[in-house]
Amino acid sequence: MYKYEIIIYWSNEDEAFIAEVPELPGCMAHGSTSEDALKNVKEAVQLWIDTAKEFGDKIPAPKGNKLIYA
């Protein structure tokens, strides 16, 4: 498992929990619960990395193992 920072917060606009991975531009997911958002963003991280590898793009090294719930 990759150890990227994940920020999870509630969005009134989307009426869902949003999970963002700041170290991977554009990598985010949502869910009806924070647990769903976390599960979905873990899949998004893998897809982001797989796509970067496919196109030969640089993959940032994780800076830590931090979960932030706001």
N, C-alpha and C positions, 0 to 999 in steps of 0.2 A: 504494500500500500504506500502511496505517495503521502508525504507529510507537508502538504501545502496549508497555509492559513486559510480558514474558512470563516466567513462572517455570515451569521444568520440573523435576520430581522423580519419583523412583521411589516407588510406594506398595506396600508389602508386602500391605496389606489387599486392594487391588484387583488386585495382581499385574500392574501396568501402569505406564507413565509417565503422569504427570498434567501437563497444561499449564494454567496459570491466568493470567488477565489481570486483575490487581487493580483496575485503573481502570474496568473494566466489570463491575459486580456480577453474579455468577452465571455469568460467561463462562469456561468451561473445557472441556477435552476430554482424551481419553486416547489412548494407542496402545501397541502392543507394543514399539516402539522410541521413543527421544526424537525421532527424525526424523518418525515417524508422528504422535506427539503434537503436534509443531509444525505439521505440515501440517493436522491436524484442527482445531487451535485457530485457525489463520488463517481457516478456513471458518466457525468459530463466531463469530469477531469480525465477519465480514461479515454473518452472520445476525443477530447482536445489533444491529448498526447499522441494518440494514434494518428490523428489528422496531421499534426505537426511532423511526425516521423514520415508519413506518406509523402509530404511535400518538401521534406528536407529542411524544415524550419527549426530554429533553435528552441530548445525546451529549457526554460529556466530551472535551475536547481532549487529545491524547496529551501526556504529560509528557516523553517522551524516546524514544530508540531503544536499548533495553537488553534483552539476553537474559541470563537468569540460569539456570544449570544447577546444581541442588543434588543 
